[in-house]
Structures are given as C-alpha cells and as structure tokens.
C-alpha cells in the first residue's frame, strides 16, 4: 500500500533499520489517509527502547519516557515514537501503573483503543499490519473497541468520549458490543480530568457531525455525567435539545464556542457560566461564549432603525458580527432572508465610519478633565457613555466641540 510518508519519517526509519530495529507508522495518520482525510500527526512505534532512540538521534525529548515514548526533533517537525509495549494495570483510569517492553508489534497493537487506530504501516517495505481488522471496520464505517470493550474502557475512561468523538468526526457507527460496554462503564468517567474532557469536547464541536456525539452522550447516559445542566434541560424539553443538535451540524464549525453557545442556550441562563467554568475551558472561550449568548435570541425585526442597528453593533462589537451571523445562519428557527438583510444593513452602517465605542469618540476622558474640570471617576465614565449614545443617535455630532457642549450640559 502506498501512503504519504514525510521525508523526515523515512529518515528516522532508515536510521532505526540501519541499527537493526523496526519502525512502523501507526494510528491516525494511517486511518485518515485511508479515508482521504487530512493528517495532523504522524505517530511512530519501534522495537528500539527509548534509550536506544535517544542515542541514535541528535535531538530527542523524553516526553513520556516512563511509558516508552520520546519525541524526535527533525527539521522543523517533532515526531513521537513509542517502544512496543504491554500495559499493566490502570489504577488511575488514564495511564498504566507499569509497562513492559515487548519485541512483538502484534502485542503492542492489541493494547490500543479501537481497531481503526491499530493499523500499522511498515515504513521500510510499505506493508500493512492489521491484526485487528481495522481496515475492514474502516470500510464498514464502524468504531469497534479492540478485544474486550469493557476492559478497554476500564483502562482509560476517556475512551468512552473518544468513541463518540470519532463517530462525530468520521460519521461512523459505534459497534453494538462496544456501545453496550460504554453504558456499563460510565462510573469510570469520574476519574477523568475536566481538561481531558474539554480537549475532546473541542474536537467534537469542530467536527463535521457534532450532533452524533451528543446523541450518543444522551442515549448511553454520558450526558448526565459530563454535562448535567444540558442533560437536565434536555429532560425538561427534549424538543429543544433535538433542535439544538440539528443546529450544531449546520452552524459553521471553525470556532467551537459558537456551536457550544447554541447547545447551552437551552439551559438556564444562570447555569451558563457554571457549565463553562466546570469544564475548565480557557478564559477566552468562556468570555466569547457568554458574550455571544447575550445575542443568540435577538429579535432581528426589532432592529428597524439606523440607531437601533448602530446600538446593536456597538453592543455586539464589530469583531463579533461575523461570528454572530454564522450562528444565526445555522439556526433553523431564523429566516435566512431576514439575517442576510440585517447583516447587509449592518455593513452599510459600518461603511459610514460611525462611532461604535467610546474610543471612537472625538473626545477623551482627559479632555473632559482638563476642559470641563470633571474629576476622574464613575461620573466621567457615565458621561462618556451618554456621549456615545448621543453619537449613535446622530453620528454628525461626533466632533470635539459638539461633544464638549453636550458634556457640559450633562455635568450641570
């Protein structure tokens, strides 16, 4: 089989081969190429132990040496390479307590999560090793755990979420025994860190079919554990949950927070911040999500005057208009003609170079202090905000002389 192999990986393989060791490409790089999808990472596996790899290459980082993984730096790229291993007991539900290196790649492939991720490619001769029938499952579009599914999920409960994530990304079906085992091992999710859950969440939200994952979460019982507020809202009004999932697939997925805003919009407003904070998402993600939630249910028909449009733009922020448009366009309950009409009017207003924030005013707080003797403090900010409203009503007054006049009247 002919796969794309970066020159650097071919070099790594040749170095290992010259020293008498094997080198295979394994995991997502093979899976994605067989599906004609973009490859992000190239993971390697070898029978050379970590110290041997360190000795063979000039630049190596011992990233996960305890578990047999090091990272080879070559050119401007980094490649993880892991020694064939057998895993011991997983006490923490994430990583094995101990590992044992093995000369057998077949034994190594048996410890992996899903069949579609256990296909190995011999870089030297271009042959495929597929002892778990991963290619067959790829062809039938199936997510199947390797061996005993319950054992796989018991080893690392994040695999429960990953199964749903792969189903979303690839539009695959989860195999029956694998799915049943997921429902039986949900309690293990308690030991998975919120950070790891959030990493998977972002990948789901930016996938082609995020609704698939959330449907699985709901029906196998994961939603109640991972997102209790969303589960509660879905239980109270299943129709709103179903509609939100439909919208997830049609909303532009480049920015995860836009889709997540739509999903959590079905929950109580008082729960929004808690949901985001509990997941330990980044401050920027939280801020962006909360901000766009403020406008998700905006009645576009009420934006019926230039002033209302300008005030709306000012509140939303120019930088968020396109994101809000992408959100609205993906929502089935909003007429696209109305959206496009309002967005067109918004852009027409933007072309007029109108003041949309205090920094756009032709006057500063310092001007008010020096020319009107207004003391710095809350009153100063209050006057500036009132001046902005005046300028939004009539952009023609946005010059220093007129603004000073209005400010003087406000300060009387």
N, C-alpha and C positions, 0 to 999 in steps of 0.2 A: 504494500500500500504506500502511496506517495503522499506524504504530508509536508507542509511547510515547516522547516526547521531553521531557526535563525543561525547565522554563521557562528556566533559565539557558542551556541549549544553544540554544534558539530565539533568545534574545537575542544570543548570540555569532554565530549565523548571520546575523541581521539587521544587526549591525554590519559584518560582513565583506561582506555583499551591498551595503550602502549605499556601501561603499568600492570596489565593483566586483569583489569576489572571491567565489569559490565556497566552500561549506562542506558537507562530507559526513560523516555518521556511518559508521564502518567497523569491521569486526571482530566481537568477541564480543558486543557489545550487540545487533547485528542477528541474529547466529546464535542467541543464546539466546532472543530474543523470538520468532523464527520457530519455535523448538522449545518455546515456552511455559515457558522456564526463567528463573530469577532472573538479573537483570543486575547485575553488580557495578561495572563500569567502562564509561564512555562515552568512546570514543576518536574524535577528530575528525581530518579531513585537509582541507587547503586549498591553493589555488594561491598564497596570500599567503606571502611569505617571512618567516622568523622576525622580522626587524627590523620589518617592517610590522605584524605581530601585536602586537609589544611596543609600538609607537607607538599602536595603535588601542585598547588596553585599559589600564586603570589599574593592575591588579595582575597582573604576569606574571613567572614564574620561568623563567630559561633552563636548564631541567633537562637537556636534551640538545641544546643549540643546535648543536653540532658536526654532528649528524646531522639537523638540521632540526626538532627537537622543542622546544616550550616548553609551559609549564603556565599556563593562565589560571585565576586565582582569582576566583570569583564567588559572593558569599554565603558560605555555609559549605562550598562544594564546590570541587574542583580538577579541571580538565579538560585532558588532554594533547591538543595539536593539532600535527600534523606536516605540513610542506610536502610536496607531491607531489615524489617524488624517484626517481632511478635510482641503484642502488647500484654502487659499483666493486668491486674485488677484496676478498675476505675473507681477509686473511693470518692473522689470529688465530683464525679459525673461530668468530667471535662477531659482530663488527661490521665493516662495510665500511671499508676504508682511506680511502676518499673517497666523496663522494656528489655527484650533480649534480641540481640542482632542475630540474623539468620542468613545463610548463604543462598536461601531459596526465595526468588522473587514471587513464586506462587504463594508461599506462606504469607508474604507481605501483602499481596493483593487480597487475600482472604480477610484481613483485618479492617479493610476500608468500609466506608458507609454504604454506598449504593452501587449497583452493578455498572451503571453508566459512567461512574467515576473511577472504575477499576480496570479500565482498558490500558494496556501498556504497549509502548512502541519502541522497538529496538532501533536506536539511532544508527548503529553501525550497519545493519543489514536491511533495515526498513520493514522488518516483520512485525506483525501484531500478535500480542499475547492477550487472550481474552477468556480466561478460565471461568469467569462468572457470567458469560453470555451477555455482556454489556451491549455489544453491537446489536444483538437480537432485540434487546429491550429498547435501544435507541430507535430501531426500525419500527417497533410497535408502539413507540411513544409512551413508555412505561417507566415510572420510578419504582424501583424494587430494592429493598434492603438486601445486603449480602448475608447469606446463611440464615441464622435465627434473628428475625427482625427485633424481637423483644430484647435480645442481648445487645444488638447494635444501638438501640435507643437507651438502654440501661447504661452503656458505656459513656455515652455523651448525649444528654437530653436535648442539646441544641439541634441534633439531627432531626428531631420532630419538626422544628421550624424550618430547617433546611429542606426537608422533603416537600413542604408546601411552597417554599421559595422556588425550588427547581420546577415544580409544577406550574408556577406562575411564569417563570422566565421562558420555559420551553413549551408551555401549553401541553403538558403531559398528564397522564392519568396515574394516580398512585395505586400500585398493585394491591389487591384485596387483603392478603395476609399482612402486608406492610401497614396498611391503613388500620386494620383491626388492632395491631400491636401498638400503634400510635395512641389509640383511645385507652389502652390498658396501662400505659406508662406515663400518663400525664403528670403524676405526682413528682416525677423526677425534674420537672421544669423549675421547681422551687430553688434548685441549686445553681441554675444558670444565671449568670450576671446580667443585669439590665443592659450593660454596654454591649454584650454579645447579641442580645435580643434586638437591640436598636440597629446594629450593623445589618442584621438580616432584614429588619423592617425597611430600611432604606433601599436595600436591593429589591425587595418586593414592590415597594412603591414606584420604583423606576423601571419595573419590568413591563412586558407587553400586556400581561393579563393579571394585574394585582387582585382582581376580584376572585380569582381561583384560590389563592392562598387564604383570603379571608372567609370564603365559603367553607374551606376545609377547617379553618380555625373554629368556625361556628359549629359545624356538624360533628366534629370529633371531640369538642369540649375544650379546646385550647383557648378560645377567645375569652372565656370566663376567667382563666388564669392569667393570660398575658395582658388583656385589655378589659378589666372588669366593668369600667364605665361604659364602654362601647357595647359589651355584652348586655348590660342592664338596659341600655337604650334599645337594642335590637329586640330584647324580650318584651319590652313595653310596646314597641311598634315595629314589627318585622317588615312592614312595607317600606318604612323609611330607610331601614338597613339595606333592603334589597335594592331600592332606588339609588342609594349611595354607592353600592358596589357596582351597579351599572355605570354610574358616572365615573367611577375610578378608571375604568378601562377607556373612556373616551376623553378624559381630561389629559392634556399634554403631560407626559411623564418625565420631562427633563429635570424638573425640580420637584423633589419628593414632598416638600412641605405643602405644595398646592393640593396634591391629592390627599394628603393626610388631613388637611384643613377640611376638605369636603367630608371625609369619613367622620371626623369627630364633631362635625356640625350637627350630627343627630343627637349628641349628648347634651346634658345641661351646660349652660354657659359657665356656671360656677365650677364645672369639672374640667374645663379646657386646659387651664394652666397645670392642674394636678396631673392630668394624663401625660402631658409633655414632660413635666419635671420628673415624674416617677420613672419614665423611660430613660432618664439621664441623657436626653438629647442635647445637642450643643445650644448655647445661649442664642446664637444667631438663628438656628432652626426654630427655637421656641418663639423668639421675637417675631420672626417672619410669619409663622403660623397664626399666632394670636392676632397680628395686625390684619392679615387677610380675612380672618374670621369675622372681623368687625364689619366687613362689607359684602360678605357672601350672599346675604339675603336682601341686598339693596334693591328697592323697587325702582327700576330704571325709568318707569313712566313719570316718577316724581322729579326727575332731572329735566324739567321742562322750561327752564330759563337759563340764559348765559350765566347769571350769578350763581344759580344752584350748581351748574356744571363746574364753574371755577372753584366754588367752595368744596365740591366733591373731590376735584383733582388735588386741591390743597390738602385735604384730609388724608387722601389715599397716598399721595406722594407720586411725583412723575415716574420715579424709578419702579413703582409697583403697578402701574397701569397695565402693562403688557401681561404681567402675571395674573392680574385680576381678569383680564379679557380671556386668557387661556382657561381659567377656572370656569367662568360663565359659559364659554363656548362648549365646554364638555358637560354642562349640566342640562339634563333633558327637559327640566321644567321652565327653562328660559328660552324665549323666542329668539332665534339667531338673528333675525332681521332687526329686531329691536337692539340687540347687542351691537351689531355692526353699525347701526345708525348712531347710537350714542357714542361709540368709540370714534366714529368719524367726526362727530361734533366736538368731542374732547380734543382730538388732534388739531382741529381747526382753531380751538381756543388756545392751544399751546403755541400755534404759529404766530399768535398775536403778541407774544412775549409779555404776557401778563404777570404781575407779581403773585406768586403762589405760596410764598413763605416769608417770614419776617426778614430773612436775609436778602430777599428780592426788593424790599422797600428802598426808596431813595433817601432813606434816613436811618440813622443808627441810634442805639441807646445812648451812646456817647454824645450825639447831637442834642438829645433831649436833656441830658445832664448839663451840658455846657451852655446851651442857648436858652433853655427854659428853667433851669435850676431845679429840675426834678431829681430827687435823691434816688440813688440806686436802690433797688429792692423790688418787692412784689408789684408795687404800683407801676413801676417803669415797664415791667413785662406786660401788665394788664393794658397799658396804653398802647404798646406796640401791637398787641393782638387786636385791639379795637381798630387801629390804623390799617391793619391787614384786611380786616373785614370791610372797611370803607373802600380800600383799593380793589378788593374783589368785586364789590358792587359797581364801582366805577374806576377802571384802570387809569383813566385820564388824570386822576388826582395824584398819581404816583410821581410826584416831584417834591423836592425838599421843601420848597416854600409853602405849598398847599398842605403838606403833611404836618409841618410845624404849626400852621394855623389851626388845623383840627386838633392837634395835640394840646395846644394852648387852651382851646375851649374845653377839652376833656379834663384838664388839670385845674380848672377854676373851682 
